[in-house]
Amino acid sequence: MLKSFGALPSGNRLEKIKKSPQYKNGSFQNLFETQVMVEGASFLKIMKNFYSKGVDREPPAVLPSVKTDLKAFSSEKPAVIWFGHSSYLIFIDGKKILVDPVFSPSPSPVQALGKKNYAGSMPYTIEELPDLDIVLITHDHYDHLDYDSIIKLRSKTKLFCATLGVGAHLNYWGISDERIVEFDWWETKTIMPGIELTATPSRHFSGRLIKRFQTLWASYVLQAGDCKIFIGSDSGYDGAFKIIGEKYGPFDLAMLECGQYNANWPSIHMMPEETAQASIDLRAKVFMPVHWAKFTLSLHSWNDSIKRVTDEAKRLNLKITTPMIGEPVILNNVLPNLHWWEQVGKN
């Protein structure tokens, strides 16, 4: 079996999973009843459409980006640098936290077979990253947990934080249990001095092989001092956002999934208008759409999500930040909001 598939939880890790309130009848469950696919959806038809040519599913030209010296970058205020899709680097309280790192050309266990990233969407390499305090994983799908990236990050990361069961993949890939911290929903841990992390529900699923729901998926609340950041995960829209907002909000910044949705799977990925509503539920002062601008994993056009969510944010008078890849977002200071995607292919 390919190493990139990872490993299923076993031993003490599996025993801990079985004690989780989220684990029932041999698998993890969502907070609300959830269908991965709507009734009557044809997987074969979806895959046929996926690999056929669609309208504007990929950018017509190279994506613009900002080249920031990541090793030299510093900010007194919390800052975020986005690498496209759901990968971004958080600078907070002197710590560097990398979320869902995918620096491979394809979100696939076999690079030669997967769909490739957009031209210009990978201006950074892992070698250009600074030494990291934490790598944070929301769930084990290939576009969030990339084997090749983790292998390269092993030697430059102090701690790996993930959801229940995902540590089995990390352990299988050579990371010792002493450097892995796993979270169940609603579990809060001080992972480093001054850095508190809480795992919160998302509405999704997990699995790298045929067997699903054997590891947990989650969003996170990151707190350092007076600053709170919501680290969103893949999620359908449900009442969890309001629960999280009431329990942990308001948030200085919410990173929210916005992309790869479809009418055939509305319960596991939000529509762009729902992303805007989720920011309201969370009581976010500003939100940043992610999960777009790197890979085509659905049937909509490459920029449909960002156009729709910015329109909805304008309609609802919400504060949104839309940086280019590599462009720093600095809380309460620099919040890029140019509609740069409108110029792609027009020059």
Steps between C-alpha positions, in 0.01 A plus 500: 500500500621852424646681798298808409174321587598519866386264774179431688493557878586199714607410852475774764404755238200293394399439861495877559288548188244248624448714811417811298137620511537560123579132430193279468441163337856474373535845343511870578173690462415861418325725749196513270378225267706523181501336159833504317307482171135580435269210433504397136833663416707298253866472596595379151321793336665745737845358426432512126405868528797567726752377244323664206562860399282749682452873469788692660582225748862614486636856483570627146844630603762474772367606840665809650677469833713695745844370585554552872824402672339254740812446708553873553133596542390620841205690639411633843134433416369153406548437128404240239664414168291283268647245257179424310228246577503435878872538572610808693760611752391677817739726690370554853660574837845421360386159373470371144209267426454336159148375420419209263826515300467381140806596295477217249377561144199272547274417798534130434676191642656454156633828366508382139127422501346796680382829353775762513504833678428823315788680329650752741328355808819354648758781516631363832684184593525337841869588502401868505296457818649599835542243776151428631361468849184316393352328199123483542283249310120534472435156343670231294378563144778533243442870437560569871747232607771450238749219551793658313455831683490333842818305424682825419355675806604233752843650561388862532188466718489472878142375543224351286140562611217301342163341560443160660649221291699719259803440719507147357591643157764728651646221711513270197691773315772520763379758751525382860195498725678747730471762224133431423202651685156372403170676571140397541222756448467753783840403638725791602875473552781746565730365233781749561547782751244768413336292224164334567327277245146364504360252247146581392252316274488523124252322273705274277656152490843335482693222333792442264395155378162334454420492872370837620424661836787328688676826588338821622466833316485838673530874492706674769494800729849646538553744785812692596453780752199706398506376139264228376520345155251249364676240284227357285496159340307348213141521615143510390296775660318407819422623851852431624624841387251679721582272793872569456438874465296511819750289692831646378431814295544769402795420273756749375530295180318197361657286228205344321470240227363640174530274199462145362125491566234334286128430511585129534681552832344806670531358851881473503607823323340841545368710217672843491197679641503256792865582561403863552221395736741278693716806569195671651418194711859492626491872584811556291631856471652408162505179299728359233377250238733203441472161326526654153759635248721192484318183391185408309313254721145573388309604188459876551726760339830570677391845623126443553541463876694820558268706278191374677635534852629855446164599353325353802741669743426832330126441518520417871758771576756250629872562523691257276865471406608347168880491475699368210706191570796610712354840590507562878179561691574688823217520750365848571755641258525354148194327356544464121168515314583559134302284255821374339331195342308733267823593322627146440533448126415861409855632465 
